[in-house]
């Protein structure tokens, strides 16, 4: 691939290598150093003058360090005279901060968008933003890819029978219907109550029937696994015969993996958008790669082709 160069930051080395394998190219040469006081230093080790550059860098674990590293890579590539820099962000960690829903709080996603643009990014490619309107915080083009087809294919390959797709809350109901349409299954909606910012919520009710069916709880991300496990408990109480779960971004912080091990969830499907996990993943986790999805998007963008086919 002579028409573009692909780099990967320290938070996405594995995914970056998988994308490079899909594209039949090598990752660009680079290095990142972390000094004793915590400062980061990045350096591009090859000529990128006049080239279209794609940089893969997630922003989780640690979110702030990896986000700042992303900014430094964009700046370094622009100062090295790259023709364009596309930031490929598998997990945009501050996307939840999309509104001022209480007094005296920051709209964090907007601040991050401004910083990415100020660093010099010409385009952003990401995956399942928590709220699609975050795209509107950018003045540069944003492609928000969907993991749904990739995860649905992995789930369909398991041959699970009598599926019912369960949204963990009303806010995810519309997306859950997209899952259901893809899997040709009915839907149900869990009623979730959240009272503070402690990353925990309680599922208190279920709308729809799951009796005698295999429940698949779907969401865009999970941190503590608490909502998934609460929903699993409720659907089993309502007569579901088995429970599976699928999320795009599996962060699984703290005791999440232990909770998952002790939960009735038989399998949690999640993508490889987050690879800097602080803990060993539960044996119940099955990681499904989105390297092909990102690789195809990069190939098409570099070739000035439409990527609309990836959203079907």
Secondary structure, 3 states (H helix, E strand, C coil): CCCEEEEECHHHHHHHHHHHHHHCCCECCEEEEECCCCCEEEEECCCCCCCEEEEECCCCCCHHHHHHHHHHHHHHHHHCCCCEEEEEECCCCCCCCCCCCCCCCCCHHHHHHHHHHHHCCCEEEEECCCCHHHHHHCCCEEEEECCHHHHHHHHHCCCCCCEEEEECCHHHHHHHHHHHHHHCCEEEEEEEECCCCCCCCEEEEEECCCCCCEEEEEEEEECCCHHHHHHHHHHHHCCCCEEEEEEEEECCCCCHHHHHHCCCCCEEEEECCCCCCCCCCCCCEEEECCHHHHHHHHHHHHCCCCCHHHHC
